């Protein structure tokens, strides 16, 4: 009887699907725990840390092997409710969880997606802000966290000098999370406009600044990703969904070209996490009436699914030594795409490079090995739910160092939790895997 009460609590009056309303943080936790119990074979629930007020930052993982990474399976994530009063993303991600769990093994697309991808969903990055929010369309409180800080201005920024800036507890949790998984593609969900925004959000006036936009080396891929979302959305691609907002050609915009933003999460993901991330603005009204939620889900559902499939763009594989042993921290660079922080292999020697179809020259380097350069023809992977797999083999250098790759100091933003004010400060020391693990455990304590 108790199970029936808990189960029916989430259902719509007709008895099908998750109810379209604003669930509070306790209800979200209860729902996620129930999903994790009912679909334990392909979901895993865990917390990446706590908010300033002590609320858990719950992440549900979905996939054929949800509890641990498997070689060749890319990691994807959605993050919602970074601004507490921008609530549509929070609702959509709960609806997405409901749809994926109920469709797995019955819907061919969802089944192929979850069999080929490990999907991480964080419905609310700012639960404290949500709980303090009013329901005004645009101007309610709740945007900031409990400390009054905008979390999307609090990440390390490659274009600004912010050494010593305090990092909020929620931001530190996400930074530590990015150290535990090799995320390939991501989006964070916002409200107040209808547009897909792509990096960079900031600039220091260098070569990245071109005709009023701040352009990344992967600008073609970012435009493709943004258009994938906007053209699979029912109205975003029209570019004029909100009467009080500017028009966006094809429903997309360069972040800096819209307005400069320092300390944003999408730039941090790209520069330091080697994860391509978009900011998705999904509703004209930040806190729309509940009766509009079914329509917003219908408008965004195809786009959310199509965007996830793009994690299979380009090239993936391992860098191995002559004995077939994975080489960690090898640099995998694409000719003509000089990233501020080179993409490097993880602890499994894995790399992922999102690339549009075409021919690319790839150079793999490591101080202890001879470099390798190869030209590879890359097909369109999403339709097959797999990027092209290509492994590189390195020969040990007779004169090279055996200490491994040296990571540029600017490419390793270290943080230390400040237990007195539940924030963190950027320090000049190296942020090693061990410090990431210690930080992760501190956040969970």
GUVOLO-405375 format. One line per field, with one value per residue (C-alpha): residue in one letter; residue number from 1; x, y, z. Coordinates in nm, 2 decimals, m for minus. Layout:
balum c(A/...)
marba c(NUM/...)
u c(X/...)
v c(Y/...)
w c(Z/...)
This chain:
balum c(X/X/X/X/X/X/X/X/X/X/X/X/X/X/X/X/X/X/X/X/X/X/X/X/X/X/X/X/X/X/X/X/X/X/X/X/X/X/X/X/X/X/X/X/X/X/X/X/X/X/X/X/X/X/X/X/X/X/X/X/X/X/X/X/X/X/X/X/X/X/X/X/X/X/X/X/X/X/X/X/X/X/X/X/X/X/X/X/X/X/X/X/X/X/X/X/X/X/X/X/X/X/X/X/X/X/X/X/X/X/X/X/X/X/X/X/X/X/X/X/X/X/X/X/X/X/X/X/X/X/X/X/X/X/X/X/X/X/X/X/X/X/X/X/X/X/X/X/X/X/X/X/X/X/X/X/X/X/X/X/X/X/X/X/X/X/X/X/X/X/X/X/X/X/X/X/X/X/X/X/X/X/X/X/X/X/X/X/X/X/X/X/X/X/X/X/X/X/X/X/X/X/X/X/X/X/X/X/X/X/X/X/X/X/X/X/X/X/X/X/X/X/X/X/X/X/X/X/X/X/X/X/X/X/X/X/X/X/X/X/X/X/X/X/X/X/X/X/X/X/X/X/X/X/X/X/X/X/X/X/X/X/X/X/X/X/X/X/X/X/X/X/X/X/X/X/X/X/X/X/X/X/X/X/X/X/X/X/X/X/X/X/X/X/X/X/X/X/X/X/X/X/X/X/X/X/X/X/X/X/X/X/X/X/X/X/X/X/X/X/X/X/X/X/X/X/X/X/X/X/X/X/X/X/X/X/X/X/X/X/X/X/X/X/X/X/X/X/X/X/X/X/X/X/X/X/X/X/X/X/X/X/X/X/X/X/X/X/X/X/X/X/X/X/X/X/X/X/X/X/X/X/X/X/X/X/X/X/X/X/X/X/X/X/X/X/X/X/X/X/X/X/X/X/X/X/X/X/X/X/X/X/X/X/X/X/X/X/X/X/X/X/X/X/X/X/X/X/X/X/X/X/X/X/X/X/X/X/X/X/X/X/X/X/X)
marba c(1/2/3/4/5/6/7/8/9/10/11/12/13/14/15/16/17/18/19/20/21/22/23/24/25/26/27/28/29/30/31/32/33/34/35/36/37/38/39/40/41/42/43/44/45/46/47/48/49/50/51/52/53/54/55/56/57/58/59/60/61/62/63/64/65/66/67/68/69/70/71/72/73/74/75/76/77/78/79/80/81/82/83/84/85/86/87/88/89/90/91/92/93/94/95/96/97/98/99/100/101/102/103/104/105/106/107/108/109/110/111/112/113/114/115/116/117/118/119/120/121/122/123/124/125/126/127/128/129/130/131/132/133/134/135/136/137/138/139/140/141/142/143/144/145/146/147/148/149/150/151/152/153/154/155/156/157/158/159/160/161/162/163/164/165/166/167/168/169/170/171/172/173/174/175/176/177/178/179/180/181/182/183/184/185/186/187/188/189/190/191/192/193/194/195/196/197/198/199/200/201/202/203/204/205/206/207/208/209/210/211/212/213/214/215/216/217/218/219/220/221/222/223/224/225/226/227/228/229/230/231/232/233/234/235/236/237/238/239/240/241/242/243/244/245/246/247/248/249/250/251/252/253/254/255/256/257/258/259/260/261/262/263/264/265/266/267/268/269/270/271/272/273/274/275/276/277/278/279/280/281/282/283/284/285/286/287/288/289/290/291/292/293/294/295/296/297/298/299/300/301/302/303/304/305/306/307/308/309/310/311/312/313/314/315/316/317/318/319/320/321/322/323/324/325/326/327/328/329/330/331/332/333/334/335/336/337/338/339/340/341/342/343/344/345/346/347/348/349/350/351/352/353/354/355/356/357/358/359/360/361/362/363/364/365/366/367/368/369/370/371/372/373/374/375/376/377/378/379/380/381/382/383/384/385/386/387/388/389/390/391/392/393/394/395/396/397/398/399/400/401/402/403/404/405/406/407/408/409/410/411/412/413/414/415/416/417/418/419/420/421/422/423/424/425/426/427/428/429/430/431/432/433/434/435/436/437/438/439/440/441/442/443/444/445)
u c(0.00/0.28/0.44/0.12/0.08/0.44/0.39/0.06/0.19/0.39/0.13/m0.09/m0.46/m0.49/m0.24/0.03/0.36/0.52/0.28/0.35/0.41/0.69/0.81/1.00/1.35/1.22/0.98/1.25/1.48/1.19/1.11/1.48/1.52/1.21/1.33/1.67/1.50/1.25/1.50/1.81/1.95/2.02/2.01/2.23/2.16/2.44/2.51/2.80/2.79/2.56/2.44/2.51/2.20/2.29/2.06/2.20/2.30/2.15/2.26/2.08/2.30/2.13/2.30/2.37/2.64/2.54/2.78/3.11/3.26/3.33/3.59/3.44/3.11/3.10/2.97/2.69/2.53/2.24/2.24/1.93/1.82/2.16/1.96/1.71/1.42/1.47/1.27/1.17/1.49/1.44/1.09/1.21/1.49/1.26/1.02/1.32/1.41/1.05/1.05/1.39/1.32/0.98/1.10/1.42/1.40/1.07/1.16/1.44/1.59/1.60/1.74/2.02/2.10/2.13/2.32/2.58/2.60/2.62/2.38/2.41/2.12/2.15/1.80/1.89/2.23/2.08/1.81/1.85/1.77/1.47/1.32/1.35/1.20/0.87/0.66/0.69/0.75/1.08/1.17/1.12/1.40/1.59/1.84/2.14/2.24/2.21/2.52/2.37/2.61/2.53/2.67/2.71/2.96/3.16/3.37/3.74/3.77/4.06/4.01/4.01/4.24/4.04/4.31/4.17/3.81/3.59/3.41/3.07/3.00/2.77/3.04/3.31/3.09/3.05/3.42/3.51/3.24/3.42/3.74/3.57/3.42/3.55/3.24/3.22/2.91/2.68/2.42/2.30/1.93/1.82/1.51/1.42/1.48/1.45/1.79/2.09/2.41/2.76/3.11/3.30/3.10/3.41/3.71/4.02/4.04/4.28/4.26/3.94/3.75/3.62/3.35/3.19/3.19/3.44/3.52/3.65/3.87/3.57/3.33/3.19/3.10/2.94/2.73/2.62/2.53/2.33/2.14/2.08/1.89/1.72/1.59/1.46/1.28/0.93/1.00/1.35/1.49/1.25/1.46/1.18/0.99/0.99/0.84/1.07/1.39/1.62/1.59/1.84/1.92/1.83/1.77/2.14/2.39/2.76/2.76/2.99/2.81/2.49/2.65/3.00/2.99/3.29/3.30/3.05/3.00/3.01/3.35/3.48/3.36/3.51/3.85/3.93/3.70/3.74/3.37/3.17/2.87/2.59/2.36/2.00/1.75/1.42/1.13/1.05/0.91/1.16/0.88/0.58/0.24/0.22/m0.04/0.22/0.46/0.32/0.36/0.72/0.80/0.64/0.85/1.18/1.15/1.27/1.56/1.67/1.69/1.86/2.12/2.21/2.27/2.54/2.78/2.87/3.01/3.37/3.65/3.72/3.97/4.28/4.64/4.85/5.22/5.41/5.29/4.93/4.93/4.71/4.90/4.76/4.78/4.88/4.79/4.55/4.54/4.36/4.56/4.41/4.23/4.47/4.28/4.37/4.41/4.50/4.26/4.44/4.38/4.23/4.34/4.23/4.43/4.10/4.02/3.71/3.70/3.37/3.42/3.20/3.25/3.57/3.94/4.15/4.52/4.57/4.89/4.94/5.23/5.36/5.70/5.80/5.71/5.77/5.48/5.25/5.06/4.79/4.52/4.18/3.85/3.58/3.22/2.89/2.87/2.53/2.32/2.51/2.53/2.91/3.19/3.47/3.70/4.07/4.35/4.70/5.01/5.32/5.68/5.88/6.14/6.50/6.56/6.22/6.12/5.96/5.77/5.47/5.31/5.34/5.01/5.02/4.95/4.68/4.50/4.46/4.24/4.29/4.03/4.03/3.71/3.68/3.48/3.41/3.18/3.11/3.29/3.62/3.92/4.14/4.50/4.82/4.91/4.85/4.50/4.59/4.35/4.41/4.31/4.00/3.91/3.97/3.76/3.48/3.47/3.47/3.17/2.98/3.05)
v c(0.00/0.24/0.18/0.26/0.59/0.69/0.59/0.76/1.08/1.15/1.06/1.29/1.26/1.03/0.80/0.84/1.02/1.26/1.54/1.88/2.11/2.26/2.00/2.12/1.99/1.73/1.60/1.59/1.39/1.15/1.11/1.05/0.79/0.61/0.61/0.48/0.19/0.11/0.12/0.01/m0.19/0.12/0.41/0.53/0.82/1.00/1.34/1.55/1.77/2.00/2.36/2.63/2.54/2.17/2.04/1.76/1.82/1.50/1.36/1.07/0.86/0.66/0.40/0.04/0.06/0.35/0.30/0.33/0.46/0.21/0.27/0.40/0.51/0.90/1.09/1.34/1.58/1.82/2.08/2.26/2.54/2.71/3.03/2.93/3.14/3.00/2.69/2.54/2.35/2.18/2.07/1.95/1.74/1.56/1.50/1.38/1.13/1.01/0.97/0.79/0.55/0.45/0.43/0.23/m0.12/m0.03/0.28/0.21/0.56/0.58/0.22/0.29/0.62/0.48/0.17/0.39/0.69/0.74/1.03/1.24/1.47/1.73/1.88/2.16/2.31/2.58/2.43/2.70/2.96/2.77/2.73/3.11/3.20/3.38/3.30/3.63/3.58/3.77/3.95/3.72/3.66/3.33/3.38/3.37/3.11/3.15/3.37/3.61/3.50/3.44/3.09/3.16/3.43/3.23/2.99/3.04/3.24/3.21/3.56/3.74/3.76/3.62/3.45/3.45/3.48/3.28/2.99/2.90/2.56/2.46/2.58/2.38/2.07/2.10/2.17/1.85/1.66/1.75/1.60/1.26/1.21/1.28/1.47/1.52/1.72/1.92/2.19/2.40/2.50/2.86/3.08/3.44/3.41/3.14/3.08/2.84/3.03/2.89/2.99/3.20/3.41/3.63/3.78/3.98/4.14/3.88/3.69/3.52/3.85/3.86/4.10/4.14/3.77/3.57/3.27/2.93/2.70/2.47/2.74/2.53/2.25/2.48/2.64/2.29/2.20/2.51/2.47/2.11/2.22/2.53/2.35/2.05/2.29/2.39/2.76/2.85/2.84/3.12/3.35/3.58/3.38/3.66/4.00/4.18/4.01/4.07/3.85/3.57/3.44/3.07/3.09/3.08/3.33/3.36/3.42/3.72/3.86/3.86/4.01/3.96/3.73/3.66/3.34/3.14/2.77/2.69/2.86/2.67/2.34/2.40/2.55/2.34/2.04/1.97/1.94/2.13/2.30/2.52/2.75/2.68/2.96/2.78/3.01/3.38/3.37/3.25/3.11/3.04/2.93/2.55/2.52/2.61/2.33/2.06/2.28/2.37/2.00/1.92/2.21/2.10/1.72/1.65/1.90/1.76/1.41/1.53/1.72/1.42/1.22/1.47/1.33/1.08/1.34/1.31/1.09/0.88/0.62/0.56/0.65/0.34/0.28/0.01/m0.25/m0.16/0.02/0.34/0.67/0.93/1.31/1.27/1.58/1.51/1.82/1.88/2.09/2.43/2.41/2.55/2.52/2.74/2.42/2.12/1.82/1.54/1.17/1.06/0.79/0.52/0.69/0.79/1.10/1.23/1.51/1.64/1.71/1.76/1.52/1.58/1.51/1.61/1.60/1.49/1.52/1.32/1.42/1.31/1.40/1.03/0.93/1.02/1.23/1.08/1.27/1.11/1.23/1.08/1.09/1.15/1.04/1.16/0.95/1.04/0.84/0.53/0.63/0.61/0.84/0.70/0.49/0.54/0.45/0.60/0.41/0.59/0.47/0.55/0.82/0.74/1.09/1.19/1.23/0.94/1.16/1.21/1.51/1.85/2.03/2.41/2.58/2.80/2.48/2.34/2.57/2.46/2.51/2.46/2.45/2.73/2.56/2.89/3.04/2.72/2.86/2.80/3.00/2.96/2.87/2.87/2.51/2.21/2.06/1.69/1.39/1.33/1.68/1.64/1.32/1.49/1.79/1.57/1.39/1.72/1.83/1.52/1.55)
w c(0.00/0.09/m0.26/m0.43/m0.23/m0.32/m0.69/m0.74/m0.58/m0.89/m1.15/m1.35/m1.28/m1.58/m1.42/m1.69/m1.66/m1.41/m1.31/m1.47/m1.18/m0.97/m0.73/m0.43/m0.34/m0.10/m0.37/m0.63/m0.40/m0.33/m0.70/m0.80/m0.52/m0.64/m1.01/m0.90/m0.71/m0.98/m1.27/m1.08/m1.37/m1.58/m1.34/m1.06/m0.82/m0.64/m0.49/m0.62/m0.31/m0.11/m0.15/0.10/0.30/0.29/0.02/m0.19/m0.55/m0.69/m1.02/m1.19/m1.43/m1.70/m1.93/m1.98/m1.72/m1.50/m1.21/m1.39/m1.71/m1.99/m2.26/m2.57/m2.41/m2.41/m2.10/m2.15/m1.90/m1.86/m1.58/m1.48/m1.24/m1.21/m1.15/m0.89/m1.04/m1.39/m1.34/m1.68/m1.72/m1.38/m1.49/m1.83/m1.69/m1.46/m1.75/m1.96/m1.68/m1.68/m2.05/m2.08/m1.80/m1.94/m2.30/m2.25/m2.42/m2.58/m2.79/m3.04/m3.03/m2.65/m2.63/m2.87/m2.70/m2.35/m2.48/m2.64/m2.40/m2.02/m1.94/m1.63/m1.53/m1.25/m1.23/m0.99/m0.93/m0.71/m0.50/m0.23/m0.49/m0.61/m0.26/m0.21/m0.55/m0.61/m0.91/m1.10/m1.47/m1.49/m1.17/m0.88/m0.63/m0.62/m0.91/m0.67/m0.42/m0.04/m0.03/m0.29/m0.56/m0.93/m0.99/m1.36/m1.28/m1.02/m1.23/m1.31/m1.63/m1.87/m2.00/m1.66/m1.36/m1.07/m0.85/m0.50/m0.60/m0.36/m0.53/m0.40/m0.27/m0.56/m0.81/m0.64/m0.65/m1.03/m1.07/m0.87/m1.07/m1.39/m1.25/m1.19/m1.53/m1.88/m2.01/m2.38/m2.44/m2.21/m2.18/m1.90/m1.91/m1.83/m1.89/m1.98/m2.36/m2.63/m2.79/m2.79/m2.68/m2.75/m2.63/m2.57/m2.33/m2.25/m2.42/m2.33/m2.68/m2.82/m3.15/m3.04/m3.07/m3.43/m3.55/m3.21/m3.13/m2.92/m3.14/m3.02/m3.23/m3.25/m3.37/m3.66/m3.42/m3.17/m3.44/m3.56/m3.20/m3.14/m3.46/m3.38/m3.07/m3.23/m3.54/m3.35/m3.12/m3.24/m3.24/m3.14/m3.49/m3.59/m3.36/m3.25/m2.98/m2.71/m2.78/m2.54/m2.65/m2.95/m3.26/m3.30/m3.65/m3.66/m3.28/m3.19/m3.07/m2.97/m2.60/m2.61/m2.91/m2.71/m2.40/m2.23/m1.93/m1.70/m1.49/m1.69/m1.67/m2.04/m2.10/m1.80/m1.93/m2.27/m2.17/m1.86/m1.88/m2.26/m2.27/m2.53/m2.35/m2.47/m2.26/m2.36/m2.29/m2.30/m2.21/m2.24/m1.88/m1.62/m1.40/m1.63/m1.50/m1.45/m1.72/m1.98/m1.87/m2.10/m2.40/m2.31/m2.27/m2.62/m2.77/m2.62/m2.61/m2.97/m2.92/m2.59/m2.75/m3.08/m2.89/m2.67/m2.99/m3.10/m2.83/m3.11/m3.34/m3.46/m3.33/m3.02/m2.91/m2.70/m2.71/m2.63/m2.60/m2.79/m2.54/m2.56/m2.23/m2.21/m2.21/m1.98/m2.04/m2.41/m2.61/m2.90/m3.12/m3.44/m3.70/m3.73/m3.39/m3.13/m2.80/m2.51/m2.31/m2.53/m2.52/m2.33/m2.27/m1.94/m1.70/m1.95/m2.23/m2.39/m2.60/m2.76/m3.02/m3.15/m3.52/m3.82/m4.11/m4.31/m4.32/m4.02/m3.94/m3.58/m3.38/m3.06/m2.83/m2.50/m2.34/m2.29/m2.65/m3.01/m3.15/m3.41/m3.69/m3.89/m4.13/m4.07/m4.27/m4.01/m4.10/m3.94/m3.62/m3.46/m3.70/m3.60/m3.23/m3.24/m3.33/m3.54/m3.32/m3.40/m3.16/m3.17/m3.08/m2.95/m2.94/m2.63/m2.69/m2.62/m2.50/m2.36/m2.00/m1.82/m1.58/m1.80/m1.95/m1.80/m1.78/m1.83/m1.49/m1.65/m1.76/m1.41/m1.20/m0.84/m0.56/m0.19/0.01/0.27/0.55/0.73/0.46/0.26/m0.04/m0.20/m0.31/m0.62/m0.53/m0.73/m0.65/m0.89/m0.88/m0.89/m0.91/m0.54/m0.45/m0.66/m0.48/m0.14/m0.24/m0.37/m0.03/0.16/m0.04/0.05/0.42)
